[in-house]
Amino acid sequence: MTIETINTLGELFGWISLINMSLLLLSTVLLFSLKSVAIKIHSKMFGLDEKDLNRAYFQYLAQFKILIIVFNVTPYIALKLMG
């Protein structure tokens, strides 16, 4: 793999990381600012109570964050160290 390819991949993973972190931030802000609306909609759609939905929202945000770190940020850092 050439240095140019490594730099290109590093730039790609950098943009992917930025976009995904922005989506995570937007999801977090919208979820906390519109929590009552989201709970009302999701409780009707899925028949879950507020406690279960709060747990589901937390799990969603936590798993999304882990996926971003594992599949976007870590390869970006590895490519930057290689280049």
Phi, psi and omega in degrees: 000130182277164179298322180297318178295318179297317179295320178296314178296321177299318178294319177300310180294330176296314178293319177300316179298316180298315180296314181292322177293325176295319177296321177296316178297315178298316178300317181295313181296314180295320181295318181282329180279332180244033186301315183295321178293316180296318179296318180299313181294311185289329178292325176288321183290317190246356178068033180255152177273174186298321181297315179294321179293320176300319178295318180295319178297317179296316179297319178302310181296319180294315181291323177298318179297316180297317179298320178296316181295314185289315189261350180239305187287315181299312176298325178299313180296319179298317179292324177293324178291326179287326186272000000 
